[in-house]
Amino acid sequence: MKKYTWFLLMSAVLILAACKESTPEPTKNTTDQTSKTVKAATAQRTNVSSTDHTQTGNMHWYGMGDVADLLKKEKKMILVDVYTKWCGPCKMMDARTFTDASVQSAINEKFYPVKFDAEGPDPIDFNDKTWANPNYNPNKTRGRNAVHELSRFFNVRGYPSLVILDENYNIIKKIVGFKTPDQLIGELAAI
């Protein structure tokens, strides 16, 4: 029952964070720590572009523009974390799942982890083509924006989505929605 209550509390916090620019001040130490983690994950997602690099524990996130160079060094599968800035479950994946050492180890072993903002403005060179977001509205500061062409190519239907590609850019699998560390490790082990 406590896990269910905690999950409901976290869901409410993340929904508020997605609807407002800042979350309400927490009232308990555990909620305070979770809120700090979610805020850090939000800041991480806000600052990632097609060429930015971020670090989550022992896992280095790349941009979509890095994929071709990475594959020249070593052939590995690519795990693309397709997210949006307003997506609460995306922030929860950053705060709870991608921070897990076992998840980081499982991803680092077989994949190049890549972050991709499905509504971002940056053109991306990928698979011998430049993908853009021609309908992106830079004046829109909250909520949904136009969907990037690369997200349409991946046929993403919900966020977060993890798109698994082989070294030839073929889609092997899509994992849609929030996953706990154990759920994600199980999904990745089956690939």
Secondary structure, DSSP 8 states (H G I E B T S, - for coil): -HHHHHHHHHHHHHHHHHHSSS----SSHHHHHHHHHHHHHHHHHHH--SS--EEETTEEEB-GGGHHHHHHH---EEEEEEE-TT-HHHHHIIIIITT-HHHHHHHHHHEEEEEEETT----EEETTEEE--TT--TT--SS-----HHHHHTT--SSSEEEEE-TT--EEEEEES---HHHHHHHHHT-
